[in-house]
Amino acid sequence: MAVRQVSETDSLDKLRVEFNALAANDFGDIANLSPTLSATTVIGAVNEINSIAIAAAGFILSDGSNTQAVASGNTMLVSTGTGLTATVSAPDTLNISLNTNLSGISTIDVGQSAEISNITISSGSIISASGTIDFGNEQLNTTGGITSGGTLVGAGLTINGSSMLFEGSTADDNETRLQVSNPTADRVITIPDITGSLITTGDTGTVTSTMLANNAVGTSQIANSSVTIDKLNVASSTLTVDTLVANTITGTADVANQVALTSDNSSNATKYITFSDSPTGNQGLKTDTGLFYNPASNVLTTTATQAQYADLAEKYSSDKEYEEGTIMCIGGHAETTQCVEDHCQKVAGVVSDMPAYLMNHNLEGTSVNIALTGRVPVRVCGPVRKGDLIVSCAKPGCGRREAEPRVGALVGKVLINDDREEERLVECLVGR
C-alpha cells in the first residue's frame, strides 16, 4: 500500500486522482467486506476485528472496576509482594501462593473470613480447628482485653493493669475482680499444690482446725489482746499460758502450781469459803451457804464447829516464850509469867501448843497461848491419880496434886493414873 499525498499547490483534479486510487488500491472494494462484520465504517470495522482477535487469542484483566485487554502475543508481568510467590507452568497456568513465613506482613485485612490451614480468621475472631492456637515463644500484646471461655495457658502471663475480672459460670452483672495494689518491689504469691479454697481477710467461716499445723501459731504471730473469745475449748489438749483471763473456764486442771490471790481486808460483803471432797487429786471447788466470812467485821459464820484439839485458848503477853504445859500466873513485867510459887493463887492457866480455838490471835509482841478451858497436857511432878486436883509447886512452871486447893490456885483435874516421880506432861481438864 503506497503513500498518497496531495500538497497545497496541487489542483483539485490531483486530489480526485489520489482519492480514487486510495479507494481502489489501498482500502479495497467495500463490496468484498465480510458480511460477518456489522461495522459500517473503517474504524468501527477495525475495532470489531480487534475484539474478535482478543477473544480468540487474548484475555481481559479486571480488578472489579477497571479492565485491561491482553491480546495474543502480549506478556503479562506478575510482580509479587511480601509473603507472595508467583509460579508459571505449562501450558497456561499461573499459581500465586502465600509464603510459609509471613513475618513481613504487618496487616491482614479480612472482609469476611480467611482460612489458613486449620485456622480461620474472621472479623472479631481467630478459630483453630484443633482447638489450640500456639504462639510458640512469642509475646502476645494487646491494648484491649482478652476474654476466655475456656483455659488460658501460658508459661508466664504478664498483665499490665491493676486487676483481672472473672465473670463466673453465668454472664450477668456480678463479677469477681482480682485487684493488685501498686507493688513497691517484686512480689511472689505461691499457690500451694493442694485442693482447697483461698482465704481472704473478710472470711470468717472457712479456716478450720485441720488447716493449721501443730505449733503453727505462736505468741510471736499473735498481737497483744487480739484473741477475744467467749470460751476456749482445747478438748483433750494441754493449754499452756503465762496469764489467762477469762469469764468462764470449763474443764479439769491437771496441775495448778500457783493461783493469783488478791488481798481483801475491808469489803463489807459475804465471802464464801471454798473446800473440796479430797485433799489431793483433781477436785472441784465447793462452797457451803452456811460457812462464810466478812472481811470488814472479821466475823466467820458457821452453824457448828469441830476441832482435832481440845482446848479454848487466848493470847496473853508474857515476859518470854514458854514451853507447852507450863503453868502461868498473872504477874511479871508483862501480863503473865510462869508460876514460881507453891500453891500460887494467881493462876491464869496452862500454855497450850495447839488450841482448838484461839482468841485474841492478833496480839503483837511476845505472847503465849493460855488454855482457859478444855483438855491440855500439864507439867506435873510426882505421882497422880485420876481426878486429882493440880496446883502450882515450887518448881517454876510445874504443878503437883493438892487435896484442898485455895481459891484461885486450881489449875485442873488429872485424867490419867501416873505413879512416876519425875516431871512429865500429864493430860488434865482445865478451867473446871
C-alpha positions in Angstrom: 0.0 0.0 0.0 1.5 3.2 -1.4 1.6 6.6 0.4 -0.9 9.0 -1.0 -0.1 12.8 -0.6 -1.8 16.0 -2.0 0.1 19.3 -1.4 -1.5 22.7 -1.1 -0.4 23.8 -4.5 -1.9 20.7 -6.3 -5.0 21.0 -8.3 -8.4 19.7 -7.4 -8.0 17.1 -10.1 -4.9 15.9 -8.4 -7.0 15.3 -5.3 -9.6 13.4 -7.3 -7.0 11.1 -8.8 -5.3 10.3 -5.5 -8.5 9.7 -3.6 -9.8 7.3 -6.3 -6.5 5.4 -6.3 -6.8 5.2 -2.4 -10.2 3.7 -2.6 -9.4 1.2 -5.3 -5.9 0.1 -4.4 -5.4 0.8 -0.6 -8.8 0.3 1.0 -10.1 -2.3 -1.4 -13.5 -2.7 -2.7 -16.1 -2.4 0.0 -18.2 -5.0 -1.8 -15.6 -7.5 -0.7 -16.1 -6.7 3.1 -17.1 -9.9 5.0 -20.8 -10.0 5.8 -20.0 -11.2 9.4 -18.8 -7.7 10.2 -21.5 -5.4 11.5 -19.5 -2.2 11.4 -20.3 0.3 8.6 -17.1 2.4 9.0 -13.4 1.6 8.7 -12.7 2.5 12.3 -15.6 0.5 13.5 -14.6 -2.5 11.5 -11.0 -2.3 12.9 -12.3 -2.2 16.5 -14.6 -5.0 15.8 -11.8 -7.1 14.3 -9.6 -6.3 17.3 -12.3 -7.5 19.7 -12.6 -10.7 17.7 -8.9 -11.3 17.8 -8.5 -10.7 21.5 -11.5 -13.0 22.2 -9.9 -15.7 20.1 -6.3 -15.5 21.3 -6.1 -13.0 24.3 -7.9 -12.2 27.7 -9.2 -9.4 29.8 -7.7 -8.3 33.2 -10.2 -6.8 35.7 -10.0 -5.6 39.4 -13.8 -5.3 39.6 -13.9 -1.7 38.5 -11.2 -1.4 35.8 -10.4 -3.7 32.8 -7.4 -4.3 30.6 -7.3 -6.4 27.5 -4.2 -8.6 26.9 -4.0 -9.7 23.3 -2.4 -12.7 21.9 1.4 -12.4 21.8 1.5 -9.8 24.7 3.2 -10.5 28.0 1.7 -10.0 31.5 4.3 -9.5 34.2 3.2 -10.5 37.8 5.1 -8.7 40.5 4.7 -10.4 43.9 4.9 -8.5 47.2 5.9 -9.6 50.7 4.7 -13.1 51.5 3.5 -13.9 48.0 5.0 -16.3 45.4 4.0 -16.5 41.7 4.7 -19.6 39.7 4.0 -20.0 35.9 3.7 -23.6 34.4 2.8 -25.1 31.1 0.6 -24.8 29.2 -1.2 -21.8 30.6 -1.1 -21.9 34.5 -0.3 -19.1 36.9 -0.2 -20.0 40.7 0.0 -17.3 43.3 0.5 -18.6 46.9 1.3 -17.2 50.4 4.8 -17.9 51.8 5.1 -20.2 54.9 6.8 -17.4 56.8 4.5 -14.2 56.9 6.8 -12.3 59.2 7.0 -9.3 56.9 3.2 -8.8 56.7 2.1 -6.1 59.1 -1.6 -6.1 58.3 -4.1 -8.8 57.2 -7.4 -7.2 56.1 -10.2 -9.7 56.2 -13.5 -8.6 54.8 -15.5 -11.7 55.9 -13.2 -14.6 56.7 -9.9 -16.2 55.6 -8.8 -19.8 56.2 -5.2 -20.6 56.7 -4.6 -24.3 57.1 -6.7 -25.2 60.2 -7.1 -21.5 61.4 -10.0 -19.4 60.3 -9.6 -15.6 60.6 -12.7 -13.5 60.5 -13.9 -10.2 61.9 -13.5 -10.4 65.7 -12.3 -14.0 65.9 -9.5 -16.4 65.3 -10.6 -20.1 65.4 -8.5 -23.2 65.2 -10.0 -26.5 64.0 -7.7 -28.3 66.5 -9.0 -26.2 69.5 -5.5 -24.8 70.2 -3.7 -21.7 68.9 0.0 -21.9 69.8 2.1 -18.7 69.6 5.2 -20.6 70.5 7.9 -18.5 72.2 6.3 -15.2 71.0 4.8 -12.5 73.2 1.2 -11.6 72.6 0.5 -7.9 73.3 -2.9 -6.3 73.3 -4.1 -2.9 74.4 -7.6 -4.3 74.8 -8.9 -7.2 76.8 -8.6 -11.0 76.5 -11.9 -12.9 77.1 -11.6 -16.6 77.6 -14.4 -19.0 77.9 -12.0 -21.9 78.4 -8.5 -22.3 79.6 -5.8 -19.6 79.2 -2.4 -21.3 79.3 0.9 -19.5 79.5 4.4 -20.2 81.0 4.4 -16.6 82.1 1.4 -14.4 82.0 2.0 -10.6 82.4 -0.9 -8.3 82.9 -0.1 -4.6 82.7 -3.0 -3.4 84.8 -4.3 -3.4 88.3 -6.9 -6.1 88.1 -8.4 -9.2 86.5 -12.1 -9.7 86.1 -13.8 -13.1 86.4 -17.3 -13.4 85.1 -18.2 -16.8 86.5 -20.2 -19.6 85.0 -23.1 -17.3 84.2 -22.7 -13.9 82.4 -24.5 -11.3 84.5 -24.0 -8.0 86.3 -21.9 -9.6 89.1 -18.2 -10.3 88.6 -15.2 -11.1 90.8 -12.3 -8.7 90.4 -8.7 -9.7 91.4 -7.2 -6.4 92.4 -3.5 -5.8 92.8 -2.1 -2.9 94.8 0.8 -1.0 93.1 3.9 -3.0 94.2 6.9 -1.2 95.6 9.1 -4.3 94.9 8.9 -7.7 93.2 6.4 -9.8 95.0 5.7 -13.6 94.7 2.4 -15.2 95.7 2.6 -19.0 95.7 -0.5 -21.2 95.4 0.2 -24.5 97.2 -0.1 -27.9 95.5 -3.3 -28.9 97.2 -7.0 -28.6 96.6 -8.9 -26.1 98.7 -10.3 -22.6 98.9 -8.4 -19.3 99.0 -8.9 -17.4 102.3 -9.4 -13.6 102.5 -9.3 -11.2 105.4 -13.1 -10.9 105.1 -13.7 -14.6 105.5 -15.0 -15.7 109.0 -16.0 -19.3 108.5 -13.5 -21.1 106.3 -10.5 -21.7 108.4 -10.8 -25.0 110.4 -8.5 -26.7 112.9 -7.3 -29.2 110.2 -5.9 -26.3 108.2 -3.4 -25.4 111.0 -0.3 -27.5 111.7 0.7 -28.2 115.2 2.6 -25.2 116.8 1.9 -23.2 113.6 0.7 -20.2 115.5 3.0 -19.0 118.3 2.9 -16.0 120.6 5.1 -14.0 118.2 2.4 -14.3 115.4 -0.5 -13.1 117.7 -0.8 -9.4 118.6 -1.4 -8.5 122.2 -5.0 -8.6 123.2 -6.0 -9.7 119.7 -7.7 -13.1 120.8 -11.1 -12.3 122.2 -13.3 -15.3 122.6 -16.2 -16.2 124.9 -15.0 -19.7 125.5 -11.7 -21.5 124.7 -12.2 -25.2 124.1 -9.0 -27.2 123.7 -10.7 -30.6 124.2 -8.1 -33.1 125.4 -5.1 -31.0 124.6 -2.9 -29.1 127.0 -3.3 -25.3 127.3 -0.1 -23.6 128.5 -0.3 -19.8 129.0 1.6 -17.2 131.0 -1.5 -15.3 132.0 -5.1 -16.5 131.4 -8.0 -14.0 131.9 -11.5 -15.4 131.1 -15.1 -15.1 132.3 -15.7 -18.9 132.0 -13.2 -21.8 132.1 -14.7 -25.2 131.7 -12.6 -28.4 132.3 -10.3 -30.1 134.7 -7.0 -28.6 135.7 -4.3 -31.2 135.6 -1.7 -29.2 137.6 -2.0 -25.8 139.2 1.2 -24.6 140.6 0.1 -21.2 141.6 -3.1 -19.2 142.0 -3.0 -15.4 142.0 -4.7 -14.0 145.1 -5.8 -10.5 145.9 -6.0 -9.2 149.5 -9.4 -8.0 150.7 -9.4 -6.8 154.3 -12.2 -4.2 154.2 -15.1 -5.0 151.9 -18.4 -5.3 153.8 -19.6 -8.4 151.8 -20.2 -12.0 152.3 -17.3 -14.2 151.1 -17.8 -17.9 150.8 -15.0 -20.3 151.8 -14.2 -23.0 149.3 -13.4 -26.6 150.0 -13.1 -29.9 148.1 -14.1 -33.6 148.6 -10.5 -34.8 148.8 -7.2 -33.3 149.9 -5.4 -34.5 146.7 -6.1 -35.1 143.0 -8.2 -33.2 140.6 -11.1 -31.9 142.7 -13.9 -29.4 142.1 -14.1 -26.4 144.5 -17.3 -26.2 146.5 -18.9 -23.8 149.0 -21.4 -24.1 151.8 -24.1 -21.4 152.2 -23.8 -21.7 156.0 -20.0 -21.1 156.0 -18.9 -17.6 155.1 -16.7 -14.7 156.1 -17.0 -10.9 156.2 -13.6 -9.1 155.8 -14.9 -5.8 157.2 -16.0 -7.3 160.5 -13.6 -10.2 160.7 -16.5 -12.5 161.5 -16.5 -16.1 160.4 -20.0 -17.5 160.4 -20.8 -21.2 160.6 -23.5 -23.5 162.0 -21.3 -25.8 164.1 -17.5 -26.4 164.5 -15.3 -29.3 165.3 -11.6 -29.4 166.1 -8.8 -32.0 166.4 -7.5 -30.4 169.6 -9.5 -30.0 172.8 -8.9 -26.6 174.5 -10.1 -23.0 174.2 -7.2 -20.6 174.5 -6.5 -16.9 174.5 -3.3 -15.0 173.7 -1.7 -13.0 176.6 1.5 -11.0 176.6 4.4 -12.6 178.5 7.8 -11.8 179.7 9.2 -14.6 177.4 8.2 -17.6 175.5 7.3 -20.8 177.5 7.1 -24.5 176.6 3.8 -26.5 176.3 2.2 -27.4 179.7 3.8 -24.6 181.7 1.6 -23.2 184.5 1.2 -19.5 184.0 0.1 -16.8 186.5 -0.7 -13.1 186.4 2.5 -11.1 187.0 5.9 -10.1 185.8 6.6 -7.1 183.6 4.1 -8.3 181.1 0.6 -9.7 181.6 1.7 -13.2 182.5 4.8 -15.2 183.7 5.4 -18.7 184.8 4.4 -19.7 188.4 7.4 -20.0 190.7 5.4 -20.1 194.0 4.0 -23.2 195.5 0.2 -23.2 195.6 0.0 -19.8 193.8 -3.4 -18.2 193.9 -2.8 -16.0 190.8 -3.0 -18.9 188.3 -4.0 -17.8 184.7 -3.9 -21.2 183.0 -1.6 -23.6 181.1 0.4 -22.9 177.9 -1.3 -24.6 175.0 0.7 -25.6 171.9 -2.2 -26.3 169.6 -5.5 -24.9 170.8 -8.8 -25.9 169.2 -9.8 -22.2 169.2 -7.6 -19.3 169.8 -8.9 -15.9 170.8 -7.1 -12.5 170.6 -4.8 -14.0 167.9 -3.7 -10.6 166.5 -1.9 -9.7 169.8 1.5 -8.4 168.8 4.8 -8.9 170.7 6.0 -11.8 172.9 3.0 -13.8 174.0 1.7 -17.3 175.0 -1.5 -19.2 174.2 -3.1 -19.9 177.6 -5.7 -22.7 177.8 -8.7 -21.3 179.7 -10.8 -24.5 179.5 -10.6 -27.9 177.9 -8.1 -30.8 177.8 -4.4 -30.0 177.7 -1.1 -31.6 178.7 0.3 -30.1 182.0 3.8 -30.2 183.5 3.4 -32.3 186.7 5.9 -33.6 189.3 5.2 -36.7 191.5 2.5 -39.5 191.3 -1.1 -38.6 190.4 -4.4 -40.4 190.1 -7.5 -39.8 188.0 -9.5 -36.8 189.5 -6.6 -35.4 191.5 -6.6 -31.6 191.7 -3.4 -29.8 190.4 -1.9 -26.6 191.8 1.5 -25.0 191.2 4.6 -26.2 193.0 7.9 -24.7 194.0 9.5 -25.8 190.6 8.9 -22.9 188.2 6.0 -23.7 185.8 5.4 -27.1 187.2 2.4 -28.5 189.2 1.5 -31.1 191.9 -1.6 -32.7 193.3 -3.5 -31.0 196.1 -6.4 -32.3 198.1 -7.7 -28.8 199.2 -6.6 -26.1 196.8 -7.0 -22.5 197.7 -9.2 -20.0 195.9 -7.6 -19.0 192.6 -5.0 -21.8 192.8 -6.7 -24.6 190.9 -5.0 -25.5 187.6 -7.1 -28.5 186.6 -8.1 -32.2 187.2 -5.9 -35.2 186.2 -7.4 -37.5 183.6 -4.9 -40.5 184.0 -3.1 -42.5 186.6 0.7 -42.0 186.6 2.9 -43.1 189.6 6.2 -41.5 188.3 8.1 -39.0 190.4 9.9 -37.0 187.6 8.4 -34.1 185.8 6.4 -35.1 182.7 3.3 -34.0 180.8 0.0 -35.3 182.2 -3.4 -34.9 180.5 -5.6 -32.7 182.6 -9.0 -31.0 182.3 -8.5 -27.2 183.0 -10.9 -24.5 183.8 -13.4 -26.5 185.8 
